[in-house]
């Protein structure tokens, strides 16, 4: 049985495989970079301005990881100074619909999640032993 068949047959393996993918694509900088690039190719500084609060180093690491995973291409144009542009690959483009679905779910359920968190925190505070 090859790895794909094992993952298909075993729900725990499917969860592990999904966890590995979510670790890679689920961090906020990856989601924001893919979202920004969904509008089309961009230069590094334009991406950084659009995303906001991301450091130069973190955006560099994020883009390198996305390039390694085959989600982003990095094109260097032979100009002075060199122009570098990032774009989503076909694989990266196919990530947009699932991220959009997750984003829609988050927006639709944010208030309910926050209410549940407040209720949990209040309950935990009442049941915590006094120091």
C-alpha positions in Angstrom: 0.0 0.0 0.0 1.5 3.3 -1.0 1.3 6.6 1.1 -1.7 7.9 -0.8 -3.7 4.7 -0.3 -2.7 4.6 3.4 -3.8 8.2 3.9 -7.1 7.5 2.1 -7.8 4.4 4.2 -6.8 5.7 7.6 -8.8 8.7 9.1 -5.9 9.4 11.5 -3.4 9.6 8.7 -5.8 12.0 6.8 -5.9 14.2 9.9 -2.1 14.2 10.2 -1.8 15.0 6.5 -4.3 17.8 6.8 -2.5 19.1 9.9 0.8 19.3 8.0 -0.9 21.3 5.2 -2.7 23.6 7.7 0.6 24.2 9.5 2.0 25.5 6.2 -1.0 27.4 4.8 -2.8 28.3 8.0 -0.6 31.0 9.4 -1.8 34.6 9.1 1.1 35.8 6.9 0.6 33.0 4.4 -3.2 33.7 4.3 -2.5 37.4 3.8 0.1 36.9 1.2 -2.0 34.5 -0.8 -5.0 36.9 -0.5 -2.9 39.9 -1.7 -1.5 37.9 -4.6 -5.0 36.7 -5.6 -5.3 40.2 -7.1 -2.4 39.5 -9.4 1.4 39.6 -9.5 3.1 42.1 -7.1 6.5 43.4 -6.1 7.8 42.8 -2.6 7.3 46.3 -1.3 3.8 46.5 -2.7 3.0 43.3 -0.9 4.4 44.5 2.3 2.5 47.8 2.1 -0.8 46.0 1.4 -0.4 43.4 4.1 0.7 45.9 6.7 2.3 45.0 10.1 4.5 42.2 8.6 8.2 42.6 9.0 10.6 42.4 6.0 12.1 39.2 7.3 8.7 37.5 8.0 7.4 38.3 4.6 10.6 37.1 3.0 10.3 33.8 4.9 6.7 33.4 4.1 7.3 34.0 0.3 10.2 31.6 0.3 8.0 28.9 1.9 5.2 29.5 -0.5 7.7 29.3 -3.4 9.1 26.0 -2.0 5.6 24.6 -1.8 4.8 25.5 -5.4 2.2 28.1 -4.5 4.1 31.2 -5.6 6.6 32.0 -8.3 9.4 34.6 -8.0 10.4 36.3 -11.2 13.5 38.5 -11.5 13.6 41.0 -14.3 17.0 42.0 -15.5 16.6 45.8 -14.9 18.6 48.2 -12.8 17.8 48.0 -10.1 16.5 44.4 -10.5 12.7 44.1 -10.4 11.4 41.0 -8.5 7.7 40.1 -8.8 5.7 37.4 -7.0 2.7 35.6 -8.4 0.5 32.7 -7.5 1.0 29.5 -9.4 -2.0 27.4 -10.6 -1.7 25.5 -7.4 -1.8 28.8 -5.4 -4.8 30.0 -7.4 -6.6 26.8 -6.4 -6.0 27.6 -2.7 -8.1 30.8 -3.0 -11.6 29.2 -3.0 -11.0 27.2 0.2 -9.5 30.2 1.9 -12.5 32.3 0.8 -14.9 29.7 2.3 -13.0 29.7 5.6 -13.0 33.5 5.6 -16.8 33.6 5.0 -17.3 31.1 7.8 -15.1 33.2 10.1 -17.1 36.4 9.3 -20.5 34.7 9.7 -19.5 33.0 13.0 -17.2 35.5 14.7 -19.9 36.9 17.0 -20.9 33.5 18.2 -17.3 32.4 18.7 -16.7 35.5 20.8 -19.8 34.9 22.9 -18.7 31.3 23.5 -15.2 32.5 24.5 -16.6 35.1 27.0 -18.9 32.5 28.5 -16.1 30.0 28.9 -13.7 32.6 30.4 -16.4 33.7 32.8 -17.1 30.1 33.8 -13.4 29.3 34.2 -12.9 32.5 36.3 -15.8 31.5 38.7 -14.5 27.9 39.1 -10.8 28.8 39.5 -9.5 28.3 43.1 -8.8 31.5 45.0 -5.1 32.3 45.4 
